[in-house]
Amino acid sequence: DWERVRIFSEHGETELEAHIDECLRDDCILIPAGTPGVNRLTPSMASEEGEGACYQEVKVKVEKARAV
């Protein structure tokens, strides 16, 4: 819990602190809107509905961040 992780997609990557939440499916992550760096994970296009970012369509991988 609250360890630093690297989250990356085909569009980019960011590092955040992670917390395990038993309410989420094992194949999902939740990053609150407004989290610094989250837009690095998404394409620079708007969704077809609502003209918002394409967050739900992006597949990501998560790994433990390397120590600096």
Summary of the structure (lengths in Angstrom):
residues: 68
radius of gyration: 12.6
end to end distance: 19.0
largest distance: 40.6
contacts: 122
relative contact order: 0.33
helix: 6%
strand: 26%
